[in-house]
Amino acid sequence: MRTQVSLDNVGALLNGRHPDPFHLLGPHEVEQNGRRALAVRAFLPQGDQVWVLDKAHQVSHPMRRIHPAGLYEAICPLQEDHAGYQLRVADEQGRMTTMHDPYAFPALLTDY
């Protein structure tokens, strides 16, 4: 599946000009083949390979690199708990790190 992310949004994110990174990164409901799914996106420039770990169902979904700078995306089955996943990152040396996706949680700061 092709990504639904526009090149303008990717460029703004990579150049540090995107006004709302939550709009691009983290979990987003999308439609794939007429079904609702969850697109998980992460910017991990140090990552060589990245997976979405679904802790509830004990499965992992490989993420594909949608930009050479380290922007990844995975299309996963839709879950009620969007924050119920973690990211596993393998760097170029093969070291594995498992982390929570900071963009999976609601923003803490308001416009106020």
N, C-alpha and C positions, 0 to 999 in steps of 0.2 A: 504494500500500500504506500502510495506517495504521502508525504507529510502535508498537513494542512497549514503549516506555518509559512507565512509570506517572507520573501527575501528581505523586504524592508524591515520587518520585525527582527529577523536574525541579525541584519547589519546593525541596527540600533542597539541590540543587546550586546553584540561583540565589541562595539565601539563605546560602550558604557553610556549610551544616550537614551536607552529605552526608559520612558517615564514610569512604566509599571511592569517589572520583570515577572510578577505573579501572573500577568496576562499570557505569558509565553511558557514559563517554567512551572513544574509541578504537575498535578493531575488535572486533566480536562476531559469532560465528556465529549465524545465525537460519535459520528455515525459511520459505520463500516459495513458495506454490503447490506444496508437496510436494518442493521442492528446497532444498538447503542453499545459503545465500548469506552474504555478509559485510555486516553493517550497520556503517558507519563513522559515528561521532558526534563532533562537535566543538563546543565553546563558543567562539564567535568574535564577541563583541559589536560589534567594529569592522567586521565583514564585511557587505557589501551582497549579494554573490554569492560562493559558495564551490564549488569542485570538488575531487574526489578524483582525483589524477593517478596512474595505474597506469604506472609507469616501464617495467616488464617488457614490457607489451603496447602501449605508446605510445598509450593512450587516456585520456580523462578522463570522469568521471561527475559530473554536476551534483548538488549537495547541495540538499535542500529545507529551508527554515526550519521547524522543528517547534515553536519558541517565539519570540515576538517579541523576547525579550531577546538573541537571537543563538545559539540552540541549533540546530545543523544535523545532518542525517542523509542518508546515501546508502546505497542497497542495491546492492551490487556483486557480480559473480561471485566465488565463493570461490577464494582462492589459497592455496598452501601457505605463502608468505612474507607473513604479515600485516603486517609492518613495511615491506614493499616498496612503499609508496605515500607520496605527499606531498600536502599541501593547498595549493591556490592560492586566494588570497583577493583579491577586489576590494572596495575600500572605496567610500564614497559619492562620492569624487572620481574614481573609476575607476583609482586606483593599484593595481597588481597586486603581490602578495607571494607567493612560493612558500616553503613551510616543511615541515619534518618534523613529524609529529604526535607530541608528547611522550607521548601515551597509547598509542601503537602499540608501545612498548617495555615490557619487564617492569619492575615497580617495583624500585628499588634498595635500599630500606629494608625491613627485616623488622619484625615485631612485637617482636622481641627488642630 
